[in-house]
Amino acid sequence: MNTGIRRVGLAILVLFIGLAAQLTYLQVIDSKKLANDPNNTRKFLRDISRPRGPIVSADGVVLAKSVPVNDQFKYQRIYPVATAKLFAHVVGWQSIGFGSTGVEAEYSKALAGRDCRPSLDNLCVCRRPITGTVFLNLSVKAQQAAADGLAGRRGSVVVLNVRTGGVVAAYSNPTYDPTLLVSHKTDVARLAREFLLAAPDNPMLPRAWRELYPPGSTFKTVSAATALTDNVDVNKQFPELTELPLPLTTATLHNFGDERCGGSLEEGFIESCNTTFGQLGLDLGNQLAVGVERFGVNDGGAPSDFDPDIVGSIGPREGTFDLEMPRFAQAAIGQGPVSVTPMEMALVAEAVARGGTILTPQTANRVEDPDGRVVERFRSKEWKRAMSHVTAATLRDWMVEVVNQGTGTAAQIPGVQVAGKTGTAETTPDERPHAWFIAFAPAVDPQYAISVLVEHGGSSEAETTGGRVAAPVAAQVLRVLLGV
C-alpha cells in the first residue's frame, strides 16, 4: 500500500472517530439540553399535542394542568389564578417558544407520558403512555404563609422539612403569572416575556435559590460551628470593644450601633457581637475557609431537583488568609467575601436541627399514574456532614438563647421553643441593610428549618435589623405550619 492511500485511509479513520465522538456527545452528554431546546420542534409537537399530567401541591391543590383547545397543539397548559404567582418560580412553565422551566422541565418526561406501560402479552410493546401526576412537597398553606409574611416586600422565604429534606416552601417576591408565557399565540408570549425581563425588580428571578446576598450575622452560625469543630476554647474571653482593628489596614470592624460587647463565644453569638466574631475569624485563619466548605460554601449549590439549579454560595478560600486577613474577619460575620442564597442559609439551620447533616433539597414527592398508583417516589440523600452531634447540640442551645433573650425575641411562639439566629447584612452606603433570620422549630425534635430574607429591610422607616424585620416573618410562617 503506497503512502498516499495510507494517508487517505488514516484521514477517513480520524473523521469517522470524530463523527462517532460527536454523536456520542450529542446523545449522551448534551441530550438533556437538546431535548429542552425550544427550537426542538419534534419535542414540542410531541409533548404539547397530547394531554400532560397535572402538578399538585402537598395539600392536594392542582397547580398546573392541560385542557383541550381548538388549535394545532390540541392542549393548552394552564396555571390556576389562585396559585399561579405563588408557585411560578418552582412549578415553572412549558412554552412553545421558550422551552420549559421548573418542575415542568425537571419532570417533563413523567408529565408528558413519554414512559410506556408494556402490555401483558408483549413486554416490548407499549400499550399506552403513562401520563404522570407530579405531587410536590411544597404546600399552598406554606407558600401563602410565606407570601403573607413578606407582605409585598422583596425577598424570599425557604422552609425545609428537616426530617425528610423536602422543600415545604420556596417563595420569592416579586413574582409573576406565567399564563401569558405559555400562550399558543407566539406574539403574546414574546411580548409577555420581554415585559417581565425588562421589569426593574426582575420578577422572573427565583431569589430563594438563584440570587446571592451577604448573610450578615446568620453566618456566625457557620463560624461558630467551625470554631467548635476545631476545638476553640469556648470559655475564652474576648475583649469588650466597640470596634476591632483589622490587620494589614487602617480600617476597623464595628459592632452594630457601635455598641460595646465581648465575653465568651456563646455571649458573642447570643448578642451578635461583631468584634468577637471578627477576632474569631482572625484566630481561625485558613481553617474558617475549611469550615465553610463543610456547609457547601465554595462547593457549588446543593444537588436538587430545582430547575434552574441552586446557584453556589461563595466564601473565603483556603490558602488566602495571609494576604486577606481583614476579609477573613469580615467573612466570620457574614460580610466581605461571603455571598449566599436563602436556600443555603436554610440548609445551615437544617444542619443544626439534624445534628450536623445536610440533606439534598427535594421539591417533588412522587409521581402517580392515571390509576393513582405510585410510579416513583423521591427521597433526599445526605449531602454534607457539616458538624458533629455535639457541636450541633451546643449551637442549638445557643440559638435557643438568641430567641429567648438575645436579638431574636421577636421569633418567640407561645408553647413552642424556637431556635434561631438574626442577621443584618450591610450592602451599599446609600441602601438599607438586608434583614435575615434563620431558625428551626421545635428546638427539640425539630420539624421545620426556615430562612427569611427581606431585601433592604423592606425599605421601611423603622430600624432595619434581622430581629425587627425578618424574625417576625419566620414566627408567622412557623405558627401556620405548626398549627399554633
C-alpha positions as CSV (number, residue, x, y, z in Angstrom):
1,M,0.0,0.0,0.0
2,N,1.5,3.3,-1.0
3,T,1.9,6.3,1.2
4,G,-0.9,8.3,-0.4
5,I,-3.5,5.6,0.2
6,R,-2.4,5.2,3.8
7,R,-2.8,8.9,4.4
8,V,-6.3,8.9,2.9
9,G,-7.3,5.9,5.0
10,L,-5.9,7.5,8.1
11,A,-7.8,10.7,7.4
12,I,-11.1,8.8,6.9
13,L,-10.5,6.9,10.2
14,V,-9.9,10.2,12.1
15,L,-13.1,11.7,10.6
16,F,-15.0,8.6,11.5
17,I,-13.8,8.7,15.1
18,G,-14.6,12.4,15.3
19,L,-18.1,11.7,14.0
20,A,-18.7,8.9,16.5
21,A,-17.4,11.1,19.3
22,Q,-19.7,14.0,18.3
23,L,-22.7,11.7,18.1
24,T,-21.9,10.2,21.5
25,Y,-21.6,13.8,23.0
26,L,-25.0,14.9,21.5
27,Q,-26.9,11.7,22.5
28,V,-25.4,11.2,26.0
29,I,-23.8,14.4,27.4
30,D,-25.8,17.1,25.7
31,S,-29.1,15.1,25.4
32,K,-31.0,17.0,28.1
33,K,-30.1,20.4,26.8
34,L,-31.1,19.4,23.3
35,A,-34.3,17.9,24.5
36,N,-35.3,21.1,26.2
37,D,-34.2,23.4,23.4
38,P,-37.2,25.5,22.4
39,N,-36.1,25.0,18.7
40,N,-36.6,21.3,19.0
41,T,-39.9,21.2,17.1
42,R,-40.3,17.5,17.3
43,K,-40.1,17.6,21.1
44,F,-42.7,20.3,21.4
45,L,-45.1,18.8,18.9
46,R,-44.8,15.5,20.8
47,D,-45.3,17.0,24.3
48,I,-47.7,19.8,23.7
49,S,-50.0,18.0,21.3
50,R,-51.0,15.5,24.0
51,P,-52.6,15.7,27.4
52,R,-50.0,16.5,30.0
53,G,-50.2,15.3,33.6
54,P,-51.1,17.8,36.4
55,I,-48.7,19.2,39.1
56,V,-50.3,19.0,42.5
57,S,-49.3,20.6,45.8
58,A,-48.7,18.6,49.0
59,D,-52.1,19.7,50.3
60,G,-53.9,18.5,47.1
61,V,-54.3,21.7,45.1
62,V,-53.8,21.4,41.3
63,L,-51.1,23.9,40.3
64,A,-50.8,23.1,36.6
65,K,-52.9,21.1,34.2
66,S,-53.7,20.7,30.5
67,V,-57.1,21.5,28.9
68,P,-58.3,20.8,25.3
69,V,-58.3,23.7,22.9
70,N,-59.2,24.0,19.2
71,D,-55.8,24.7,17.6
72,Q,-53.0,22.8,16.1
73,F,-51.5,22.0,19.5
74,K,-54.7,20.4,20.9
75,Y,-54.0,21.1,24.6
76,Q,-53.2,24.3,26.5
77,R,-51.2,24.3,29.7
78,I,-52.9,26.5,32.4
79,Y,-51.9,27.6,35.8
80,P,-54.9,28.4,38.1
81,V,-55.1,32.1,39.0
82,A,-55.3,31.4,42.8
83,T,-51.9,29.8,42.9
84,A,-50.1,30.9,39.7
85,K,-48.0,33.6,41.3
86,L,-47.4,31.6,44.5
87,F,-45.7,28.8,42.6
88,A,-44.4,30.4,39.4
89,H,-40.7,30.0,40.3
90,V,-40.9,26.4,41.5
91,V,-43.5,25.0,39.1
92,G,-42.2,27.0,36.1
93,W,-43.9,26.8,32.7
94,Q,-43.9,25.0,29.4
95,S,-43.8,27.4,26.4
96,I,-43.8,26.7,22.7
97,G,-41.3,29.5,22.1
98,F,-39.2,29.5,25.2
99,G,-38.9,25.9,26.4
100,S,-39.6,24.8,30.0
101,T,-38.5,25.7,33.5
102,G,-39.1,24.4,37.0
103,V,-41.0,21.2,37.7
104,E,-42.4,21.4,34.2
105,A,-38.8,20.9,32.9
106,E,-37.4,18.6,35.5
107,Y,-40.3,16.2,35.4
108,S,-41.3,16.7,31.8
109,K,-40.8,13.0,30.9
110,A,-43.3,11.9,33.6
111,L,-45.8,14.7,32.9
112,A,-45.8,14.2,29.1
113,G,-46.3,10.5,29.2
114,R,-43.1,9.5,27.5
115,D,-42.7,6.5,29.7
116,C,-44.7,3.4,28.5
117,R,-46.6,0.7,30.2
118,P,-46.0,-2.7,28.5
119,S,-48.9,-4.9,27.5
120,L,-49.2,-8.3,29.3
121,D,-48.6,-10.3,26.1
122,N,-45.7,-8.3,24.8
123,L,-43.3,-6.7,27.2
124,C,-41.5,-4.9,24.4
125,V,-44.6,-3.1,23.0
126,C,-46.1,-0.1,24.8
127,R,-49.8,-0.5,25.4
128,R,-50.4,3.2,26.3
129,P,-48.3,6.0,27.6
130,I,-48.3,6.8,31.3
131,T,-49.2,10.5,31.8
132,G,-48.0,11.1,35.3
133,T,-49.2,13.4,38.1
134,V,-46.3,15.0,40.0
135,F,-47.0,15.6,43.6
136,L,-44.8,18.2,45.4
137,N,-43.5,18.6,48.9
138,L,-44.5,22.2,48.8
139,S,-47.9,23.2,50.1
140,V,-50.2,26.0,49.3
141,K,-50.5,26.7,53.0
142,A,-46.8,27.2,53.4
143,Q,-46.3,29.3,50.2
144,Q,-49.2,31.5,51.2
145,A,-47.9,31.9,54.7
146,A,-44.5,33.0,53.2
147,A,-46.2,35.5,50.9
148,D,-48.3,36.9,53.7
149,G,-45.2,37.2,55.9
150,L,-43.3,39.1,53.3
151,A,-46.4,41.3,52.7
152,G,-45.2,42.5,49.3
153,R,-41.6,43.2,50.3
154,R,-38.8,42.0,48.2
155,G,-37.2,38.9,49.5
156,S,-37.7,35.2,50.0
157,V,-38.7,32.5,52.5
158,V,-37.4,29.0,52.4
159,V,-38.8,26.2,54.6
160,L,-37.4,22.7,54.7
161,N,-38.7,19.5,56.4
162,V,-35.7,18.6,58.4
163,R,-36.8,15.0,58.8
164,T,-37.1,14.3,55.0
165,G,-35.3,17.1,53.2
166,G,-38.5,18.0,51.4
167,V,-38.9,21.7,50.4
168,V,-42.0,22.9,52.1
169,A,-41.8,26.4,50.8
170,A,-39.6,28.3,48.4
171,Y,-41.3,31.7,47.8
172,S,-39.6,34.7,46.2
173,N,-41.1,38.1,45.8
174,P,-41.6,39.8,43.4
175,T,-43.2,37.0,41.4
176,Y,-45.2,36.8,38.2
177,D,-48.1,35.0,36.5
178,P,-46.8,32.5,33.8
179,T,-50.1,32.3,31.9
180,L,-49.2,34.6,29.0
181,L,-45.8,33.0,28.6
182,V,-47.5,29.7,27.6
183,S,-49.9,31.2,25.2
184,H,-50.1,29.5,21.8
185,K,-50.1,33.0,20.3
186,T,-46.4,33.4,19.9
187,D,-46.6,37.2,19.7
188,V,-48.4,37.4,23.0
189,A,-45.9,35.1,24.7
190,R,-43.0,37.0,23.3
191,L,-44.3,40.4,24.5
192,A,-45.1,39.0,27.9
193,R,-41.6,37.6,28.3
194,E,-40.0,40.8,27.1
195,F,-42.1,42.8,29.6
196,L,-41.0,40.5,32.5
197,L,-37.4,40.6,31.5
198,A,-37.4,44.4,31.3
199,A,-39.0,44.8,34.8
200,P,-36.5,46.6,37.1
201,D,-37.4,44.3,40.0
202,N,-36.7,41.1,38.0
203,P,-39.8,39.1,38.9
204,M,-38.7,36.0,37.0
205,L,-35.6,35.6,39.3
206,P,-36.1,32.8,41.9
207,R,-34.4,34.7,44.7
208,A,-34.8,31.8,47.1
209,W,-32.1,29.7,45.3
210,R,-30.7,31.7,42.4
211,E,-29.6,35.0,44.0
212,L,-26.6,35.7,46.2
213,Y,-26.6,38.0,49.2
214,P,-24.3,38.8,52.1
215,P,-25.8,36.8,55.0
216,G,-24.8,39.1,57.9
217,S,-24.7,37.6,61.3
218,T,-26.7,34.5,60.4
219,F,-23.4,33.3,59.1
220,K,-22.0,33.4,62.6
221,T,-23.7,30.0,62.9
222,V,-21.2,28.6,60.4
223,S,-18.2,30.5,62.0
224,A,-19.2,29.2,65.5
225,A,-19.6,25.6,64.1
226,T,-16.1,25.8,62.7
227,A,-14.7,27.1,66.0
228,L,-16.4,24.4,68.0
229,T,-15.4,21.7,65.5
230,D,-11.7,22.8,65.7
231,N,-11.8,22.8,69.5
232,V,-11.6,26.5,70.0
233,D,-11.8,27.3,73.7
234,V,-15.4,28.3,74.2
235,N,-14.6,29.8,77.5
236,K,-12.1,32.2,76.1
237,Q,-12.9,35.7,77.0
238,F,-12.9,38.1,74.1
239,P,-12.2,41.8,74.9
240,E,-15.1,44.2,75.2
241,L,-14.8,46.5,72.3
242,T,-16.8,48.9,70.1
243,E,-14.5,48.3,67.1
244,L,-11.8,45.8,66.1
245,P,-8.7,47.0,64.3
246,L,-8.1,44.9,61.2
247,P,-4.6,43.8,60.3
248,L,-2.8,44.9,57.1
249,T,-5.0,48.0,57.0
250,T,-6.1,51.1,59.0
251,A,-9.7,50.1,58.8
252,T,-11.8,48.7,61.8
253,L,-14.7,46.4,62.1
254,H,-17.6,48.0,64.1
255,N,-20.3,46.5,66.2
256,F,-23.9,47.3,65.2
257,G,-24.8,50.7,66.6
258,D,-21.2,51.0,67.9
259,E,-22.2,49.1,71.0
260,R,-19.6,47.7,73.3
261,C,-19.5,43.9,73.6
262,G,-17.2,40.9,74.2
263,G,-17.0,38.0,76.7
264,S,-17.3,34.3,75.7
265,L,-18.1,33.0,72.3
266,E,-21.5,32.0,73.4
267,E,-22.2,35.5,74.7
268,G,-20.9,36.9,71.4
269,F,-23.3,34.6,69.5
270,I,-26.3,35.5,71.5
271,E,-25.6,39.2,71.4
272,S,-24.4,39.0,67.8
273,C,-21.1,40.7,68.7
274,N,-19.2,41.6,65.5
275,T,-15.8,42.3,67.3
276,T,-15.9,38.9,68.9
277,F,-16.6,37.1,65.7
278,G,-14.2,39.3,63.7
279,Q,-11.4,38.2,66.1
280,L,-12.6,34.6,65.8
281,G,-12.2,34.8,62.0
282,L,-8.6,36.0,62.5
283,D,-8.0,33.3,65.1
284,L,-9.3,30.6,62.8
285,G,-7.4,31.8,59.7
286,N,-7.5,29.3,56.9
287,Q,-9.5,26.9,59.0
288,L,-12.5,29.2,58.5
289,A,-12.3,28.5,54.8
290,V,-12.2,24.8,55.5
291,G,-15.2,25.1,57.8
292,V,-17.5,26.9,55.4
293,E,-16.9,24.2,52.8
294,R,-18.4,21.7,55.2
295,F,-21.6,23.6,54.8
296,G,-21.3,23.5,51.0
297,V,-20.0,27.0,50.5
298,N,-17.5,27.2,47.6
299,D,-18.7,23.7,46.6
300,G,-21.4,24.6,44.2
301,G,-25.1,24.6,45.0
302,A,-26.7,21.7,46.8
303,P,-27.8,18.9,44.4
304,S,-31.6,19.2,44.0
305,D,-34.5,18.9,41.5
306,F,-34.8,22.6,41.1
307,D,-34.7,24.0,37.6
308,P,-32.7,26.1,37.2
309,D,-30.2,24.6,39.7
310,I,-29.3,26.1,43.0
311,V,-26.5,28.6,42.5
312,G,-23.4,28.0,44.5
313,S,-22.7,30.2,47.6
314,I,-19.2,31.6,48.0
315,G,-16.9,32.4,50.9
316,P,-13.2,32.8,51.9
317,R,-10.8,30.5,50.0
318,E,-8.4,28.2,51.8
319,G,-4.8,29.4,51.5
320,T,-5.6,33.1,51.1
321,F,-5.6,34.1,54.8
322,D,-2.1,35.6,54.9
323,L,-2.9,38.0,52.1
324,E,-6.6,38.6,53.0
325,M,-6.7,38.8,56.8
326,P,-9.3,41.6,57.0
327,R,-11.6,39.7,54.7
328,F,-11.5,36.7,57.0
329,A,-12.6,38.9,59.9
330,Q,-15.4,40.2,57.7
331,A,-16.3,36.7,56.5
332,A,-16.8,35.4,60.1
333,I,-19.6,37.9,60.5
334,G,-21.1,37.2,57.1
335,Q,-19.8,40.2,55.2
336,G,-16.9,40.7,52.8
337,P,-16.2,37.7,50.6
338,V,-19.3,35.8,51.7
339,S,-22.4,35.6,49.4
340,V,-25.1,33.0,49.9
341,T,-28.6,32.1,48.7
342,P,-31.5,32.0,51.1
343,M,-31.6,28.2,50.4
344,E,-28.0,27.9,51.7
345,M,-28.9,29.5,55.0
346,A,-32.0,27.3,55.3
347,L,-29.6,24.3,54.9
348,V,-27.4,25.8,57.6
349,A,-30.3,25.9,60.0
350,E,-31.2,22.3,58.9
351,A,-27.7,21.2,59.7
352,V,-28.0,22.3,63.3
353,A,-31.6,20.9,63.6
354,R,-30.5,17.5,62.2
355,G,-27.5,17.0,64.5
356,G,-25.0,18.0,61.8
357,T,-26.1,16.6,58.5
358,I,-27.5,18.4,55.4
359,L,-29.9,16.7,53.0
360,T,-30.4,17.4,49.3
361,P,-33.5,19.7,48.9
362,Q,-36.3,17.9,47.2
363,T,-39.3,19.7,45.6
364,A,-41.2,16.7,44.2
365,N,-42.5,13.9,46.4
366,R,-43.8,11.3,44.0
367,V,-45.2,10.6,40.6
368,E,-48.5,8.7,40.3
369,D,-50.0,7.1,37.2
370,P,-53.6,7.7,36.0
371,D,-54.9,5.0,38.3
372,G,-53.4,6.7,41.4
373,R,-50.6,4.2,41.8
374,V,-47.2,5.5,42.8
375,V,-44.8,5.1,39.8
376,E,-41.8,6.7,41.6
377,R,-41.1,8.2,45.0
378,F,-38.3,10.7,45.6
379,R,-36.2,10.8,48.7
380,S,-33.5,13.2,49.7
381,K,-29.9,12.0,50.3
382,E,-27.3,13.2,52.7
383,W,-25.2,15.9,51.0
384,K,-22.9,17.1,53.8
385,R,-21.8,16.3,57.3
386,A,-21.3,19.8,58.5
387,M,-20.5,19.2,62.1
388,S,-20.7,16.6,64.9
389,H,-23.8,15.9,67.0
390,V,-22.1,17.5,70.0
391,T,-21.4,20.7,68.1
392,A,-24.9,20.8,66.7
393,A,-26.3,20.4,70.2
394,T,-24.2,23.3,71.5
395,L,-25.3,25.5,68.7
396,R,-28.9,24.5,69.2
397,D,-28.7,25.7,72.8
398,W,-27.1,29.0,71.7
399,M,-29.8,29.6,69.1
400,V,-32.5,28.9,71.7
401,E,-31.0,31.7,73.8
402,V,-30.9,34.0,70.9
403,V,-34.7,33.7,70.7
404,N,-35.3,33.6,74.4
405,Q,-33.1,36.5,75.5
406,G,-31.0,37.7,72.6
407,T,-31.5,39.5,69.3
408,G,-34.3,37.1,68.1
409,T,-37.0,37.5,70.7
410,A,-39.5,38.6,68.0
411,A,-39.4,35.0,66.8
412,Q,-40.9,33.6,70.0
413,I,-44.0,31.4,69.7
414,P,-46.1,30.6,72.8
415,G,-45.9,26.9,73.5
416,V,-43.1,26.2,71.0
417,Q,-39.4,26.7,71.6
418,V,-37.8,28.2,68.6
419,A,-34.0,28.2,67.9
420,G,-32.8,31.0,65.6
421,K,-30.1,33.5,64.6
422,T,-30.6,37.0,63.3
423,G,-28.6,38.8,60.7
424,T,-28.4,42.4,59.4
425,A,-26.2,42.5,56.3
426,E,-24.7,45.7,55.0
427,T,-25.0,46.3,51.3
428,T,-24.1,49.8,49.9
429,P,-23.8,53.1,51.9
430,D,-26.9,54.5,50.3
431,E,-29.1,51.4,50.8
432,R,-30.6,49.9,53.9
433,P,-29.2,46.5,55.0
434,H,-30.8,43.2,54.3
435,A,-32.7,41.7,57.2
436,W,-32.2,37.9,57.8
437,F,-33.4,35.3,60.2
438,I,-32.8,31.5,60.2
439,A,-34.4,29.2,62.6
440,F,-35.8,25.7,63.3
441,A,-38.7,24.6,65.5
442,P,-39.5,22.9,67.7
443,A,-35.9,23.2,69.1
444,V,-36.1,19.6,70.4
445,D,-37.3,17.1,67.8
446,P,-37.5,19.7,65.1
447,Q,-39.9,19.6,62.2
448,Y,-39.0,22.7,60.1
449,A,-36.0,24.8,59.3
450,I,-36.6,28.3,57.8
451,S,-34.6,31.1,56.2
452,V,-36.1,34.5,55.8
453,L,-34.6,37.4,53.8
454,V,-36.1,40.8,53.4
455,E,-34.1,42.8,50.9
456,H,-33.1,46.2,52.3
457,G,-35.3,45.6,55.3
458,G,-38.3,46.2,53.1
459,S,-37.2,49.9,52.9
460,S,-39.2,50.7,56.0
461,E,-38.6,53.8,58.0
462,A,-38.1,51.7,61.2
463,E,-34.7,50.5,62.2
464,T,-33.7,47.7,59.8
465,T,-32.4,44.6,61.6
466,G,-33.0,40.9,61.2
467,G,-34.5,40.8,64.7
468,R,-37.0,43.5,64.0
469,V,-37.9,42.7,60.4
470,A,-37.2,39.1,59.5
471,A,-37.7,37.3,62.8
472,P,-41.4,38.1,63.0
473,V,-41.9,36.7,59.4
474,A,-40.3,33.4,60.5
475,A,-42.5,33.2,63.5
476,Q,-45.6,33.9,61.4
477,V,-44.8,31.2,58.9
478,L,-43.8,28.6,61.6
479,R,-47.0,29.3,63.5
480,V,-49.1,28.4,60.4
481,L,-47.1,25.2,59.8
482,L,-47.1,24.1,63.4
483,G,-50.8,24.9,63.8
484,V,-50.3,27.1,66.9
